[in-house]
Amino acid sequence: MGLSEIEEILKGRKEGEVLIRGWLHHKRSSGGIAFFLIRDGSGVIQCTLKRDVLGEKFDEIEKLPVESVVEVEGEVKKDERAPGGYEISASDIKIVSKAEEGFPIAKKYHGPDFLLNYRHLWIRSEKMQAVLKFRAKFLKIAREWFGKNGFTEFHSPIFTATACEGGATLFPVKYFDREVFLTQSWQLYAEAGIASLGKIYTIAPSFRAEKSRTRRHLTEYWHLEAEMPFCDFECLIETIEDFITYVCHRIVQEAKDELKKFKRSEEDLLKIKKPFPRITYSEAIEILKKDGMKIEWGQDLGADEEKALTKHFDVPFFVTHYPKGIKAFYHKPDPKDERVTLSVDLLAPEGYGEIIGAGERIEDLNTLLKRIEEEKLKKEDYEWYLDLRRYGSVKHSGFGLGVERFIMWVLKLKHIRDAVPFPRLINRVYP
């Protein structure tokens, strides 16, 4: 008999006698009957074990600690009372690996620090299973959209010699006899890639040494980034709208179970349609002042300010034209107002704030040199980047989406640490 995946059984695709293998997720017993919940990674199913069927083996099996690994052979039965609507009536069971007694994570409340210390075991929980499955589905859908729209996946270095977003948030690394940095973004390399491949994207880790202890900051996070040649500011905004709309609507089709588990209404995602609402940075400042917040033009929008703005919208919305002083040097100044850039952030509603940062890049060599000088950067560090303006420069734009922030918003998570298997925080690098 071939091995079956639990997911196939729960979807009604397997009937009769089956063989499954997995971890003992939970158990309870009464008299001569034991109920085992078995987890194999694809799903969790209830198995009913009876003494009069298993004989002497029943007593040994009934005492198995949770997280032991077993093989169960039995008949699939439809039962609405069982988790998932199906169960297996076991005819035989074999022990593959007997766990030790005292699995640290019990069915009681554990604080965040405890669960972070035992993250290697906590990812087995049903909550983390659902998050990680959703994460995989989201990335699959994202790649699907890029594939349909003519993008090529492109990879850039993790070690970089120069700053992209700003020197204050770089992680230095000893690299043989010199110092380099962990990447903050593929941005500069992406601008080289578009002259080779046209429209490109990546899904890769990025690192920010921000000393932030907020619920939406990680020091290592996954970055979904895209760059497009011959694409101006309006083209960029339309691309983001197309991408987010497609992804949200496909999630409703592909991740119904996860949305239901985290109480995310499908309608919340289906009502996302282009065009998205837009406000300028200057308008955002005025809104915040009317709301009683102390902020002046030229200051960056932090978590509190973004949260306040999201109260005015029930769908993702754009904030455009940020001041030069708070955006990276490569953002193109607005020809109509040199104080601001052709930059845009996409903020998620319900208090979640920024999930995408984007902008049109400077394509003119002299303008880029001026910005490098204004930011007091070393021109020699960026010679290769300047070459991109010397040899075939065109209008180009791109965006970066924080994978964990997007997941946090869609699944209504309270903290970004729950959107990634092993979170890296300002005070957390273990396990």
C-alpha positions in Angstrom: 0.0 0.0 0.0 1.4 3.4 -1.0 1.8 6.2 1.4 -1.0 8.9 1.4 -0.8 12.6 2.3 -3.3 13.7 4.9 -4.3 16.7 2.8 -5.5 14.4 0.0 -7.7 12.5 2.5 -9.2 15.7 4.0 -10.1 16.9 0.4 -12.0 13.7 -0.1 -9.6 12.3 -2.7 -8.7 9.2 -0.8 -11.1 6.5 0.2 -10.9 3.0 1.7 -7.7 1.6 3.1 -4.8 4.1 3.5 -1.3 4.4 5.0 -0.2 7.6 6.6 3.0 8.7 8.4 3.4 11.6 10.7 3.9 13.2 14.2 1.5 12.6 17.1 0.1 16.1 17.4 -2.3 15.5 20.2 -4.0 12.6 21.9 -6.8 11.6 24.3 -8.2 8.3 25.4 -11.2 6.8 27.1 -11.4 3.2 28.1 -10.3 1.0 25.2 -10.4 3.8 22.6 -7.7 6.4 21.9 -7.9 9.4 19.5 -4.7 10.5 17.9 -4.3 13.6 15.9 -1.6 12.9 13.3 0.3 15.7 11.5 2.3 15.1 8.3 3.0 18.6 7.1 0.1 18.6 4.6 -2.6 18.4 7.3 -3.8 17.0 10.6 -6.3 14.1 10.8 -7.9 12.2 13.6 -7.1 8.5 13.9 -9.3 6.2 16.1 -7.4 3.4 17.8 -9.3 0.5 19.5 -7.9 -2.1 22.0 -10.1 -4.9 20.5 -8.5 -4.2 17.0 -4.8 -3.5 18.0 -4.7 -6.0 20.9 -1.7 -5.9 23.2 -0.1 -3.2 21.1 -2.8 -0.8 22.2 -1.3 -0.3 25.7 2.1 0.7 24.4 0.7 2.9 21.7 -1.7 4.7 24.1 1.3 5.8 26.3 3.2 7.3 23.4 4.4 10.9 24.1 3.2 13.6 21.8 5.5 14.3 18.9 6.4 10.7 18.5 6.4 9.6 14.8 4.0 6.8 13.8 2.7 5.0 10.7 -1.0 4.3 10.7 -2.8 1.9 8.4 -6.6 2.0 8.4 -9.9 2.9 6.7 -10.9 6.4 5.9 -14.3 7.3 7.3 -16.3 10.5 6.8 -17.2 12.0 10.2 -18.4 15.6 10.6 -17.5 15.4 14.3 -13.8 14.9 13.5 -11.4 17.8 12.8 -11.5 18.2 9.0 -14.6 16.0 8.6 -12.6 12.7 8.1 -11.0 10.2 10.4 -9.0 7.0 10.0 -10.1 3.9 11.8 -6.8 2.3 12.5 -6.2 -1.4 11.8 -2.4 -1.2 12.5 0.1 1.3 13.8 3.9 1.3 13.9 6.2 3.4 16.0 8.8 5.1 13.8 10.4 7.4 16.5 9.4 7.6 20.1 9.7 11.1 21.5 10.9 11.9 25.0 8.4 12.7 27.7 7.8 16.4 28.6 7.4 18.2 25.3 8.0 21.8 26.4 5.0 23.4 24.7 1.9 22.3 26.6 -1.7 23.1 25.9 -1.6 26.2 28.1 -0.6 29.9 27.8 3.0 30.5 27.0 4.5 34.0 26.8 6.2 35.4 23.7 9.7 35.0 25.1 9.1 31.3 25.9 7.7 30.6 22.5 10.6 32.4 20.8 13.1 30.3 22.9 11.4 27.2 21.6 10.7 28.5 18.1 12.1 25.3 16.6 9.2 23.4 18.3 6.6 26.2 18.1 6.6 26.2 14.3 4.8 22.8 14.6 1.8 24.5 16.1 -1.4 24.8 14.0 -1.1 28.6 14.1 2.5 28.6 12.7 1.6 25.8 10.2 -1.1 28.0 8.8 1.1 31.1 8.6 3.9 29.2 6.9 1.5 27.6 4.4 0.0 31.0 3.7 3.5 32.5 3.2 4.3 29.8 0.6 1.0 30.3 -1.2 1.5 34.1 -1.3 5.0 33.8 -2.8 3.7 31.3 -5.3 1.0 33.7 -6.4 3.4 36.6 -6.6 5.7 34.6 -8.9 2.7 33.7 -10.9 1.9 37.4 -11.5 5.5 38.2 -12.4 5.5 35.3 -14.8 2.3 36.4 -16.5 3.6 39.9 -16.9 7.0 39.3 -18.5 9.3 39.6 -15.5 12.5 37.6 -15.1 13.7 36.5 -11.6 17.1 38.1 -10.9 19.4 37.6 -8.0 21.8 40.1 -6.5 24.6 39.9 -3.9 24.0 39.7 -0.1 27.4 41.2 0.6 27.7 44.8 -0.6 30.4 47.4 -0.5 28.2 50.4 -0.5 25.1 51.7 1.2 21.7 51.6 -0.5 19.2 53.1 1.9 21.5 54.7 4.4 24.7 54.0 6.4 23.0 54.1 9.8 21.1 50.9 9.2 23.9 48.8 7.8 25.2 45.6 9.3 29.0 45.5 8.9 30.6 42.1 8.1 34.3 41.2 8.2 35.1 40.0 4.6 38.6 38.7 4.6 40.8 41.8 5.0 38.1 44.4 4.6 34.6 45.4 5.8 31.5 45.0 3.8 27.8 45.1 4.6 24.7 42.9 4.5 22.4 44.1 1.8 19.5 46.5 2.6 18.0 46.0 -0.9 18.9 44.7 -4.3 18.1 48.3 -5.6 21.4 49.3 -7.1 22.1 45.9 -8.7 18.5 45.8 -10.1 19.2 48.9 -12.0 22.1 47.1 -13.7 19.9 44.1 -14.3 17.2 45.9 -16.3 19.6 46.8 -19.1 20.2 43.0 -19.5 16.8 41.4 -18.9 14.2 44.2 -19.0 11.6 43.8 -16.3 13.0 41.8 -13.3 12.0 40.8 -9.8 13.6 39.1 -6.8 12.5 37.5 -3.5 15.4 37.5 -1.1 16.4 38.5 2.4 17.3 42.0 3.3 18.9 43.3 6.5 18.3 46.6 8.4 20.2 47.5 11.6 17.3 49.6 12.8 17.2 49.9 16.6 13.4 49.5 16.6 11.3 47.4 19.0 8.0 47.9 17.2 5.6 45.1 16.3 6.4 45.6 12.6 10.2 45.6 12.5 12.6 42.7 11.8 16.4 43.0 11.4 16.3 40.3 8.7 13.3 40.2 6.5 12.3 38.9 3.1 12.0 41.5 0.4 10.0 41.1 -2.8 11.4 43.7 -5.2 10.7 44.6 -8.8 12.4 47.0 -11.3 11.1 48.1 -14.7 12.8 50.0 -17.5 10.8 52.5 -19.6 8.5 53.0 -16.6 7.8 56.4 -15.1 6.0 57.3 -11.9 2.4 56.7 -13.2 3.5 53.4 -14.8 5.0 52.4 -11.4 1.8 53.1 -9.5 -0.3 51.2 -12.0 2.0 48.3 -11.8 1.7 48.2 -8.0 -2.1 48.4 -8.2 -2.2 45.5 -10.7 0.1 43.4 -8.6 -1.6 43.9 -5.3 -5.1 43.5 -6.7 -4.1 40.3 -8.5 -2.4 38.8 -5.4 -5.2 39.7 -3.0 -7.9 38.2 -5.3 -5.9 35.0 -5.9 -5.3 34.6 -2.2 -9.1 34.4 -1.8 -9.1 31.5 -4.2 -6.0 29.7 -2.9 -5.9 30.3 0.8 -9.5 30.0 2.0 -8.5 27.8 5.0 -5.9 30.2 6.2 -8.1 33.3 5.8 -10.8 31.6 7.8 -8.5 30.5 10.6 -7.2 34.1 11.1 -10.7 35.6 10.7 -9.8 37.6 7.6 -13.0 38.3 5.5 -12.7 37.4 1.9 -14.6 40.6 1.1 -11.8 42.6 2.7 -9.5 41.4 -0.1 -12.0 41.3 -2.9 -12.9 44.9 -2.5 -9.4 45.9 -3.3 -9.6 47.3 -6.8 -7.7 49.9 -8.8 -7.3 52.8 -8.7 -6.2 52.9 -5.1 -6.7 56.1 -3.1 -3.8 58.6 -3.2 -2.7 61.4 -0.9 0.6 63.3 -1.1 3.0 63.5 1.8 2.0 67.1 2.3 -1.7 66.2 2.4 -0.8 63.4 4.9 1.0 66.0 7.2 -2.2 68.2 7.1 -4.4 65.2 8.0 -2.2 64.2 10.9 -2.1 67.8 12.2 -5.9 67.9 12.1 -5.9 64.6 14.0 -3.9 66.3 16.7 -0.5 64.8 16.0 2.7 66.8 16.4 4.5 66.6 13.1 6.1 69.1 10.8 6.7 69.0 7.1 10.0 67.3 6.4 9.7 64.7 9.2 9.4 61.0 8.2 6.2 59.2 8.9 6.8 56.6 11.7 4.6 53.7 12.9 2.3 56.0 14.9 1.8 58.5 12.1 1.1 55.7 9.5 -1.3 54.0 11.9 -3.2 57.3 12.3 -3.4 57.7 8.5 -4.8 54.2 8.0 -7.9 55.2 10.1 -9.0 57.3 7.1 -9.0 54.4 4.6 -10.4 50.8 4.5 -8.3 49.6 1.6 -4.5 50.0 0.8 -3.7 53.6 -0.2 -0.7 55.5 -1.6 1.3 58.3 0.0 3.3 60.1 -2.7 6.0 62.7 -3.1 8.1 62.4 0.0 10.7 65.1 0.7 14.2 64.5 -0.6 15.7 64.5 2.9 13.9 61.4 4.0 14.3 59.3 0.8 17.3 57.5 -0.6 19.6 59.4 -2.9 18.5 57.6 -6.1 14.9 58.8 -5.9 14.1 61.2 -8.7 13.3 64.8 -7.6 9.9 66.0 -8.9 10.5 68.3 -11.8 7.5 70.4 -10.6 8.8 70.7 -7.0 12.5 70.0 -6.3 11.8 69.7 -2.6 10.1 66.3 -3.1 10.8 63.1 -4.9 8.8 60.9 -7.3 8.5 58.4 -4.4 5.5 56.5 -3.2 4.6 54.2 -0.2 1.7 51.8 -0.1 0.0 51.7 3.3 -2.2 48.9 4.4 -5.4 49.8 6.4 -6.3 48.7 9.9 -3.2 50.2 11.5 -0.7 48.1 9.6 1.0 50.9 7.7 3.7 50.7 5.0 3.9 47.4 3.1 5.6 48.8 -0.1 8.2 51.4 -0.8 8.7 52.6 -4.4 9.8 55.3 -6.6 11.0 56.5 -10.0 14.8 56.5 -10.2 17.2 59.3 -11.3 18.2 58.5 -14.9 20.3 61.6 -15.5 24.0 61.4 -14.6 24.4 65.0 -13.4 21.3 64.9 -11.3 22.5 61.7 -9.6 26.0 63.2 -9.0 24.4 66.2 -7.4 22.3 64.0 -5.1 25.4 61.9 -4.1 27.1 65.1 -3.2 24.1 66.4 -1.2 24.0 63.2 0.8 27.8 63.4 1.4 28.4 60.0 -0.1 31.7 59.0 -1.7 31.5 59.3 -5.4 34.2 56.6 -5.9 32.0 54.0 -4.1 29.3 54.4 -6.8 31.4 54.6 -10.0 29.9 51.3 -11.3 26.4 52.6 -10.5 27.2 55.9 -12.3 28.2 53.9 -15.4 24.5 52.8 -15.7 23.7 56.5 -16.5 26.6 56.8 -18.9 25.7 53.8 -21.1 22.1 53.6 -22.1 20.2 55.3 -19.3 16.4 55.3 -19.5 13.4 56.1 -17.3 13.0 53.3 -14.8 11.1 52.6 -11.6 10.7 49.9 -9.0 9.2 48.8 -5.7 10.0 46.7 -2.7 7.4 44.8 -0.6 8.1 43.5 2.8 6.9 39.9 2.7 6.3 39.7 6.5 4.5 43.0 6.6 2.2 41.9 3.9 1.5 38.6 5.6 1.0 40.4 8.9 -1.7 42.6 7.4 -3.6 39.9 5.5 -3.7 37.5 8.4 -4.3 40.2 11.0 -1.3 39.2 13.0 -0.5 41.2 16.1 3.3 41.0 15.7 5.6 40.6 12.6 7.6 37.9 14.4 4.7 35.5 13.7 5.0 36.0 9.9 8.4 34.3 9.7 9.7 30.9 10.9 12.7 32.2 12.9 12.4 35.9 13.5 15.5 38.1 13.9 14.8 41.0 16.2 17.0 43.6 17.8 17.4 41.3 20.9 16.8 37.9 19.3 19.1 35.7 17.2 18.4 32.4 19.0 17.5 29.8 17.9 
